[in-house]
Amino acid sequence: MAGEANPKREGFFSKTDLPTVDKKWKGRNKFLRALNYVEKELHRHLWRGIQCCTHCKHTQTIAEYALDGWEWSGLYNHYIDQHDVRPSPAFIVFIEKEYATRHG
Ligand SMILES: [Zn+2]
């Protein structure tokens, strides 16, 4: 995919692998602004088919983002925005650093 041997993967959820929900996470808006910005600049790998949110009826084209040893699902943004999901601390640091670098 991105040429990385062991990419760190986030946001690929299923009925048996559910996300961490944290309604009280204060960094959500700031993080989503950074994530939206970074995603807009990235090439999205689109796959055939549709994936469905495990929490609601939201569906979208199967998509993945890959950058600097990380891979994350195109649905991750939706989980964070709509279902109070909190990403791992390492992913938060990665995205906010990337946003700062790109956005200035
Ligand atoms: Zn949903």
Backbone and ligand atoms as CSV (ligand in chain L), in Angstrom:
chain,resi,resn,atom,element,x,y,z
A,1,MET,N,N,0.828,-1.200,0.000
A,1,MET,CA,C,0.000,0.000,0.000
A,1,MET,C,C,0.864,1.253,0.000
A,2,ALA,N,N,1.307,1.694,1.137
A,2,ALA,CA,C,2.129,2.889,1.188
A,2,ALA,C,C,3.606,2.533,1.190
A,3,GLY,N,N,3.922,1.283,1.009
A,3,GLY,CA,C,5.307,0.864,0.993
A,3,GLY,C,C,5.874,0.612,2.377
A,4,GLU,N,N,5.056,0.674,3.370
A,4,GLU,CA,C,5.516,0.432,4.734
A,4,GLU,C,C,5.329,-1.041,5.074
A,5,ALA,N,N,6.297,-1.618,5.754
A,5,ALA,CA,C,6.225,-3.036,6.081
A,5,ALA,C,C,5.133,-3.325,7.106
A,6,ASN,N,N,5.112,-2.537,8.151
A,6,ASN,CA,C,4.131,-2.757,9.214
A,6,ASN,C,C,3.411,-1.463,9.574
A,7,PRO,N,N,2.488,-1.069,8.730
A,7,PRO,CA,C,1.783,0.177,9.026
A,7,PRO,C,C,0.936,0.036,10.290
A,8,LYS,N,N,0.804,1.147,11.009
A,8,LYS,CA,C,-0.117,1.180,12.135
A,8,LYS,C,C,-1.501,1.442,11.557
A,9,ARG,N,N,-2.457,0.645,11.942
A,9,ARG,CA,C,-3.793,0.772,11.369
A,9,ARG,C,C,-4.795,1.240,12.419
A,10,GLU,N,N,-5.657,2.167,12.006
A,10,GLU,CA,C,-6.682,2.685,12.919
A,10,GLU,C,C,-8.009,2.818,12.196
A,11,GLY,N,N,-9.066,2.669,12.946
A,11,GLY,CA,C,-10.394,2.993,12.419
A,11,GLY,C,C,-11.046,1.908,11.595
A,12,PHE,N,N,-10.494,0.699,11.654
A,12,PHE,CA,C,-11.120,-0.410,10.931
A,12,PHE,C,C,-11.930,-1.229,11.934
A,13,PHE,N,N,-13.207,-0.924,12.037
A,13,PHE,CA,C,-14.017,-1.542,13.078
A,13,PHE,C,C,-14.961,-2.595,12.525
A,14,SER,N,N,-15.343,-3.490,13.412
A,14,SER,CA,C,-16.335,-4.499,13.064
A,14,SER,C,C,-17.143,-4.780,14.323
A,15,LYS,N,N,-18.073,-5.677,14.220
A,15,LYS,CA,C,-18.918,-6.004,15.377
A,15,LYS,C,C,-18.101,-6.582,16.533
A,16,THR,N,N,-16.951,-7.152,16.206
A,16,THR,CA,C,-16.124,-7.743,17.265
A,16,THR,C,C,-14.931,-6.863,17.622
A,17,ASP,N,N,-14.760,-5.780,16.895
A,17,ASP,CA,C,-13.646,-4.875,17.176
A,17,ASP,C,C,-14.211,-3.455,17.218
A,18,LEU,N,N,-14.761,-3.106,18.365
A,18,LEU,CA,C,-15.483,-1.842,18.467
A,18,LEU,C,C,-14.565,-0.718,18.947
A,19,PRO,N,N,-14.880,0.507,18.509
A,19,PRO,CA,C,-14.017,1.643,18.857
A,19,PRO,C,C,-14.164,2.092,20.311
A,20,THR,N,N,-13.192,2.853,20.772
A,20,THR,CA,C,-13.240,3.472,22.093
A,20,THR,C,C,-14.136,4.712,22.020
A,21,VAL,N,N,-15.182,4.714,22.841
A,21,VAL,CA,C,-16.091,5.856,22.853
A,21,VAL,C,C,-15.792,6.717,24.074
A,22,ASP,N,N,-15.656,8.025,23.840
A,22,ASP,CA,C,-15.383,8.957,24.935
A,22,ASP,C,C,-16.096,10.274,24.640
A,23,LYS,N,N,-17.292,10.411,25.197
A,23,LYS,CA,C,-18.099,11.605,24.935
A,23,LYS,C,C,-17.471,12.857,25.536
A,24,LYS,N,N,-16.624,12.672,26.524
A,24,LYS,CA,C,-16.070,13.833,27.233
A,24,LYS,C,C,-14.744,14.309,26.658
A,25,TRP,N,N,-14.289,13.675,25.602
A,25,TRP,CA,C,-13.011,14.060,25.028
A,25,TRP,C,C,-13.081,15.499,24.502
A,26,LYS,N,N,-12.244,16.361,25.066
A,26,LYS,CA,C,-12.307,17.791,24.742
A,26,LYS,C,C,-11.595,18.156,23.439
A,27,GLY,N,N,-10.765,17.255,22.958
A,27,GLY,CA,C,-9.977,17.593,21.775
A,27,GLY,C,C,-10.643,17.279,20.453
A,28,ARG,N,N,-11.924,16.846,20.498
A,28,ARG,CA,C,-12.566,16.333,19.291
A,28,ARG,C,C,-12.610,17.344,18.141
A,29,ASN,N,N,-13.102,18.570,18.418
A,29,ASN,CA,C,-13.248,19.541,17.330
A,29,ASN,C,C,-11.913,19.897,16.710
A,30,LYS,N,N,-10.925,20.096,17.568
A,30,LYS,CA,C,-9.591,20.433,17.084
A,30,LYS,C,C,-9.027,19.284,16.244
A,31,PHE,N,N,-9.223,18.067,16.734
A,31,PHE,CA,C,-8.701,16.913,16.007
A,31,PHE,C,C,-9.393,16.751,14.656
A,32,LEU,N,N,-10.717,16.901,14.633
A,32,LEU,CA,C,-11.455,16.719,13.383
A,32,LEU,C,C,-11.082,17.763,12.341
A,33,ARG,N,N,-10.807,18.979,12.799
A,33,ARG,CA,C,-10.373,20.005,11.858
A,33,ARG,C,C,-9.060,19.572,11.194
A,34,ALA,N,N,-8.156,19.046,12.022
A,34,ALA,CA,C,-6.868,18.579,11.505
A,34,ALA,C,C,-7.049,17.376,10.587
A,35,LEU,N,N,-7.889,16.433,11.017
A,35,LEU,CA,C,-8.098,15.217,10.221
A,35,LEU,C,C,-8.731,15.548,8.867
A,36,ASN,N,N,-9.740,16.410,8.877
A,36,ASN,CA,C,-10.397,16.792,7.619
A,36,ASN,C,C,-9.406,17.450,6.664
A,37,TYR,N,N,-8.563,18.285,7.208
A,37,TYR,CA,C,-7.582,18.986,6.386
A,37,TYR,C,C,-6.593,18.005,5.762
A,38,VAL,N,N,-6.058,17.117,6.595
A,38,VAL,CA,C,-5.075,16.148,6.111
A,38,VAL,C,C,-5.713,15.220,5.076
A,39,GLU,N,N,-6.935,14.759,5.349
A,39,GLU,CA,C,-7.602,13.835,4.421
A,39,GLU,C,C,-7.861,14.494,3.069
A,40,LYS,N,N,-8.193,15.773,3.089
A,40,LYS,CA,C,-8.483,16.470,1.843
A,40,LYS,C,C,-7.242,16.519,0.947
A,41,GLU,N,N,-6.090,16.581,1.549
A,41,GLU,CA,C,-4.849,16.689,0.777
A,41,GLU,C,C,-4.312,15.339,0.312
A,42,LEU,N,N,-4.809,14.262,0.895
A,42,LEU,CA,C,-4.257,12.945,0.597
A,42,LEU,C,C,-4.962,12.264,-0.554
A,43,HIS,N,N,-4.203,11.413,-1.214
A,43,HIS,CA,C,-4.827,10.526,-2.183
A,43,HIS,C,C,-5.561,9.427,-1.422
A,44,ARG,N,N,-6.811,9.198,-1.774
A,44,ARG,CA,C,-7.601,8.199,-1.095
A,44,ARG,C,C,-7.605,6.921,-1.910
A,45,HIS,N,N,-7.302,5.821,-1.271
A,45,HIS,CA,C,-7.402,4.540,-1.953
A,45,HIS,C,C,-8.852,4.083,-1.881
A,46,LEU,N,N,-9.476,4.014,-3.037
A,46,LEU,CA,C,-10.876,3.573,-3.052
A,46,LEU,C,C,-10.946,2.127,-3.511
A,47,TRP,N,N,-11.769,1.376,-2.844
A,47,TRP,CA,C,-11.940,-0.026,-3.184
A,47,TRP,C,C,-13.366,-0.251,-3.658
A,48,ARG,N,N,-13.536,-1.283,-4.407
A,48,ARG,CA,C,-14.866,-1.654,-4.854
A,48,ARG,C,C,-15.727,-2.037,-3.660
A,49,GLY,N,N,-16.923,-1.572,-3.649
A,49,GLY,CA,C,-17.833,-2.003,-2.596
A,49,GLY,C,C,-18.192,-0.888,-1.645
A,50,ILE,N,N,-19.007,-1.249,-0.711
A,50,ILE,CA,C,-19.566,-0.306,0.249
A,50,ILE,C,C,-19.251,-0.824,1.638
A,51,GLN,N,N,-18.876,0.081,2.546
A,51,GLN,CA,C,-18.730,-0.342,3.930
A,51,GLN,C,C,-19.775,0.387,4.767
A,52,CYS,N,N,-20.111,-0.251,5.846
A,52,CYS,CA,C,-21.224,0.242,6.653
A,52,CYS,C,C,-20.745,0.490,8.080
A,53,CYS,N,N,-21.159,1.597,8.656
A,53,CYS,CA,C,-20.865,1.909,10.053
A,53,CYS,C,C,-21.515,0.852,10.945
A,54,THR,N,N,-20.794,0.420,11.999
A,54,THR,CA,C,-21.372,-0.588,12.884
A,54,THR,C,C,-22.406,0.023,13.839
A,55,HIS,N,N,-22.490,1.361,13.893
A,55,HIS,CA,C,-23.378,2.025,14.846
A,55,HIS,C,C,-24.675,2.534,14.235
A,56,CYS,N,N,-24.637,2.928,12.973
A,56,CYS,CA,C,-25.825,3.493,12.337
A,56,CYS,C,C,-25.891,2.991,10.903
A,57,LYS,N,N,-26.787,3.547,10.127
A,57,LYS,CA,C,-26.992,3.032,8.768
A,57,LYS,C,C,-26.075,3.707,7.744
A,58,HIS,N,N,-25.185,4.552,8.222
A,58,HIS,CA,C,-24.294,5.272,7.311
A,58,HIS,C,C,-23.436,4.304,6.495
A,59,THR,N,N,-23.444,4.491,5.178
A,59,THR,CA,C,-22.590,3.678,4.316
A,59,THR,C,C,-21.787,4.592,3.405
A,60,GLN,N,N,-20.637,4.128,2.980
A,60,GLN,CA,C,-19.853,4.878,2.001
A,60,GLN,C,C,-18.937,3.928,1.256
A,61,THR,N,N,-18.358,4.435,0.173
A,61,THR,CA,C,-17.416,3.630,-0.593
A,61,THR,C,C,-16.248,3.249,0.311
A,62,ILE,N,N,-15.822,2.013,0.204
A,62,ILE,CA,C,-14.692,1.561,1.009
A,62,ILE,C,C,-13.460,2.377,0.632
A,63,ALA,N,N,-12.881,3.005,1.617
A,63,ALA,CA,C,-11.728,3.870,1.352
A,63,ALA,C,C,-10.712,3.761,2.472
A,64,GLU,N,N,-9.474,3.989,2.123
A,64,GLU,CA,C,-8.402,3.999,3.111
A,64,GLU,C,C,-7.462,5.150,2.828
A,65,TYR,N,N,-6.900,5.682,3.876
A,65,TYR,CA,C,-5.844,6.675,3.733
A,65,TYR,C,C,-4.545,6.064,4.224
A,66,ALA,N,N,-3.442,6.441,3.615
A,66,ALA,CA,C,-2.135,5.953,4.042
A,66,ALA,C,C,-1.150,7.109,4.043
A,67,LEU,N,N,-0.410,7.243,5.137
A,67,LEU,CA,C,0.576,8.325,5.243
A,67,LEU,C,C,1.602,7.994,6.323
A,68,ASP,N,N,2.865,8.058,5.955
A,68,ASP,CA,C,3.967,7.936,6.913
A,68,ASP,C,C,3.828,6.772,7.890
A,69,GLY,N,N,3.521,5.602,7.385
A,69,GLY,CA,C,3.473,4.434,8.255
A,69,GLY,C,C,2.145,4.218,8.959
A,70,TRP,N,N,1.186,5.073,8.642
A,70,TRP,CA,C,-0.157,4.902,9.214
A,70,TRP,C,C,-1.142,4.583,8.096
A,71,GLU,N,N,-2.136,3.801,8.420
A,71,GLU,CA,C,-3.266,3.579,7.521
A,71,GLU,C,C,-4.534,3.726,8.345
A,72,TRP,N,N,-5.504,4.421,7.777
A,72,TRP,CA,C,-6.770,4.527,8.504
A,72,TRP,C,C,-7.941,4.506,7.548
A,73,SER,N,N,-9.059,4.084,8.083
A,73,SER,CA,C,-10.263,3.900,7.287
A,73,SER,C,C,-10.917,5.238,6.960
A,74,GLY,N,N,-11.530,5.305,5.784
A,74,GLY,CA,C,-12.296,6.479,5.405
A,74,GLY,C,C,-13.522,6.691,6.279
A,75,LEU,N,N,-13.898,5.657,7.002
A,75,LEU,CA,C,-15.057,5.767,7.908
A,75,LEU,C,C,-14.669,6.301,9.292
A,76,TYR,N,N,-13.370,6.332,9.565
A,76,TYR,CA,C,-12.918,6.717,10.907
A,76,TYR,C,C,-13.432,8.102,11.292
A,77,ASN,N,N,-13.322,9.033,10.350
A,77,ASN,CA,C,-13.811,10.387,10.534
A,77,ASN,C,C,-15.269,10.388,11.001
A,78,HIS,N,N,-16.071,9.563,10.376
A,78,HIS,CA,C,-17.490,9.452,10.730
A,78,HIS,C,C,-17.668,8.956,12.170
A,79,TYR,N,N,-16.909,7.945,12.545
A,79,TYR,CA,C,-17.012,7.419,13.913
A,79,TYR,C,C,-16.650,8.484,14.949
A,80,ILE,N,N,-15.596,9.219,14.658
A,80,ILE,CA,C,-15.128,10.236,15.600
A,80,ILE,C,C,-16.144,11.371,15.689
A,81,ASP,N,N,-16.663,11.789,14.523
A,81,ASP,CA,C,-17.574,12.917,14.451
A,81,ASP,C,C,-18.967,12.560,14.978
A,82,GLN,N,N,-19.481,11.407,14.589
A,82,GLN,CA,C,-20.880,11.068,14.867
A,82,GLN,C,C,-21.084,10.161,16.075
A,83,HIS,N,N,-20.084,9.432,16.475
A,83,HIS,CA,C,-20.286,8.437,17.533
A,83,HIS,C,C,-19.330,8.594,18.709
A,84,ASP,N,N,-18.774,9.789,18.865
A,84,ASP,CA,C,-17.945,10.104,20.036
A,84,ASP,C,C,-16.750,9.174,20.208
A,85,VAL,N,N,-16.244,8.678,19.108
A,85,VAL,CA,C,-15.074,7.801,19.194
A,85,VAL,C,C,-13.821,8.649,19.424
A,86,ARG,N,N,-12.957,8.147,20.304
A,86,ARG,CA,C,-11.691,8.830,20.572
A,86,ARG,C,C,-10.549,8.003,19.984
A,87,PRO,N,N,-9.745,8.607,19.103
A,87,PRO,CA,C,-8.606,7.883,18.526
A,87,PRO,C,C,-7.525,7.629,19.573
A,88,SER,N,N,-6.558,6.792,19.215
A,88,SER,CA,C,-5.438,6.530,20.119
A,88,SER,C,C,-4.599,7.798,20.250
A,89,PRO,N,N,-3.952,7.989,21.404
A,89,PRO,CA,C,-3.109,9.174,21.604
A,89,PRO,C,C,-2.050,9.330,20.502
A,90,ALA,N,N,-1.484,8.223,20.062
A,90,ALA,CA,C,-0.439,8.298,19.035
A,90,ALA,C,C,-0.997,8.817,17.709
A,91,PHE,N,N,-2.225,8.405,17.383
A,91,PHE,CA,C,-2.829,8.861,16.124
A,91,PHE,C,C,-3.193,10.348,16.206
A,92,ILE,N,N,-3.653,10.768,17.366
A,92,ILE,CA,C,-3.974,12.186,17.565
A,92,ILE,C,C,-2.725,13.043,17.361
A,93,VAL,N,N,-1.630,12.630,17.975
A,93,VAL,CA,C,-0.372,13.369,17.842
A,93,VAL,C,C,0.068,13.414,16.384
A,94,PHE,N,N,-0.025,12.265,15.725
A,94,PHE,CA,C,0.390,12.168,14.326
A,94,PHE,C,C,-0.405,13.132,13.437
A,95,ILE,N,N,-1.713,13.097,13.538
A,95,ILE,CA,C,-2.567,13.926,12.671
A,95,ILE,C,C,-2.399,15.415,12.982
A,96,GLU,N,N,-2.302,15.758,14.271
A,96,GLU,CA,C,-2.195,17.183,14.608
A,96,GLU,C,C,-0.836,17.747,14.205
A,97,LYS,N,N,0.191,16.906,14.266
A,97,LYS,CA,C,1.506,17.325,13.814
A,97,LYS,C,C,1.496,17.522,12.292
A,98,GLU,N,N,0.832,16.608,11.595
A,98,GLU,CA,C,0.733,16.670,10.129
A,98,GLU,C,C,-0.028,17.930,9.703
A,99,TYR,N,N,-1.103,18.228,10.429
A,99,TYR,CA,C,-1.898,19.419,10.153
A,99,TYR,C,C,-1.052,20.680,10.338
A,100,ALA,N,N,-0.301,20.720,11.438
A,100,ALA,CA,C,0.532,21.888,11.731
A,100,ALA,C,C,1.584,22.083,10.637
A,101,THR,N,N,2.142,20.977,10.162
A,101,THR,CA,C,3.170,21.042,9.123
A,101,THR,C,C,2.587,21.547,7.807
A,102,ARG,N,N,1.406,21.036,7.458
A,102,ARG,CA,C,0.817,21.377,6.170
A,102,ARG,C,C,0.132,22.733,6.175
A,103,HIS,N,N,-0.519,23.029,7.282
A,103,HIS,CA,C,-1.351,24.228,7.356
A,103,HIS,C,C,-0.550,25.439,7.807
A,104,GLY,N,N,0.547,25.163,8.519
A,104,GLY,CA,C,1.414,26.238,8.993
A,104,GLY,C,C,0.955,26.830,10.307
L,1,ZN,ZN,ZN,-22.451,5.693,12.089
